[in-house]
Amino acid sequence: MDFTLVKYNDVLKPLIAKGFLFTPFCELADEIHLGQGNKIIILRHDVDLKPENSLKTATIEHNLGIRGTYYFRIVKESFDVDIIKQIADLGHEIGYHYETMDTASSRFKSHNSKLNDKQKEQLIDAAYEEFCENLEVFRKIYPVKTICMHGSPKSAFDNREIWKKYDYRQLGIIGEPYFDIDFDKFFYLTDTGRCWNGYKYSVRDKMPQQEQWIKQGLVFRTTNDIIKAVAENRFPEKAMITIHPQRWTNNYLEWTKELVAQRAKNIIKWGLMRYRAAFHL
């Protein structure tokens, strides 16, 4: 069975054995490890749902002596103060998984393509104001230094659009992965779609380097494929790996539910992308 906590432990161990340095994103953004010739893994976790699962992956990592970054949304399905504190106590970084272009857009009741320039600017302003308010909520718990957008696949708006007008560095934020990682140097691997080649199902979590990586043979379907590539020294020396902890469980019922639900979501997201492309939304 793939996407179990047992399998998660299995994929981390060979990376450690091969000398990869696991670093929270804030340390990379501070350039602590840049230029040192290290084999680097930025271990990112998007806590979209089931925060209790995040504590389990964080504990596994802590027991292996590695650290990562956990990005929490500020919705009830993700934001759990007690779990956030426990994960921070294990040595992991906590960041804000923001989605305010999506949440603020409910005030405008219109698709992206139907907003005029004035409305779009008003939306960006509202999203930024909401972002600042939420950031302060997080900082009462943890000194957040990095942020990462939530894809919001059902939304017509890209949450990164607020940074076309505003500068997150003015808020003491030192990094956002989609802006501050050079993906010509860092390979990107994510379990989006509950598979490792789910880029075809992703609405926004895409990299322009994807075709180049495919040509290089950097395509993995299962976790075992990754483990094999590490053993054969075919895994890139610098990578960001994104984990959605709600997908990883040893509970057979939860595992089955996640499998069925994610397959349905993949079909819906694929159809949504086709629809938006057809109508230029």
QUIURBEL-V94146 format. One record per backbone hydrogen bond with DSSP energy under -0.5 kcal/mol. CO is the residue of the C=O (numbers start at 1). NH is the residue of the N-H. Records with the same first field share a line. If there is no record, write none. Layout:
# QUIURBEL-V94146
CO->NH / NH
This chain:
# QUIURBEL-V94146
3->249
4->8
5->9
6->10
7->11
8->12
9->13
10->14
11->15
12->16
13->17
14->18
15->20
16->19
20->22
21->23 / 41
23->43
24->27 / 28
25->29
26->30
27->32
28->31
33->36
38->40
39->21
40->239
41->23 / 43
42->44 / 241
43->69
44->243
45->47 / 71
46->48
47->73
50->53 / 54
51->54 / 55
52->56
53->57
54->58
55->59
56->60
57->61
58->62
59->63
60->64
61->65 / 66
62->65
68->93
69->45 / 71
70->72 / 95
71->47
72->97
75->78 / 79
78->80
80->84
81->85
82->86
83->87
84->88
85->89
86->90
87->90 / 92
88->91
93->70
95->72 / 97
96->98 / 148
98->150
99->103
100->104
101->105
103->106
104->107
105->108 / 109
111->114 / 115
112->115
116->120
117->121
118->122
119->123
120->124
121->125
122->126
123->127
124->128
125->129
126->130
127->131
128->132
129->133
130->134
131->135
132->136
133->137
134->138
135->139
136->140
137->140
138->141 / 142
142->144
145->174 / 175
146->96
147->177
148->98
152->155
157->159
158->161
159->162
160->163
161->164
162->165 / 166
166->168
167->170
168->171 / 173
169->172
175->147
176->179 / 180
177->181
181->183
182->185 / 186
185->187
187->189 / 240
189->242
191->194
192->195
195->198
197->200
198->201 / 202
199->202
204->206
207->210
209->213
210->214
211->215
212->216
213->218
214->217
217->219
221->196
222->226
223->227
224->228
225->229
226->230
227->231
228->232
229->234 / 235
230->233
237->40
238->187
239->42 / 241
240->189 / 242
241->44 / 243
242->191
243->46 / 245
244->247
245->248
247->249
250->252
251->255
252->256
253->257
254->258
255->259
256->260
257->261
258->262
259->263
260->264
261->265
262->266
263->267
264->268
265->269
266->270
267->271
268->272
269->273
270->274
271->275
272->276
273->277
274->278
275->279
276->280 / 281
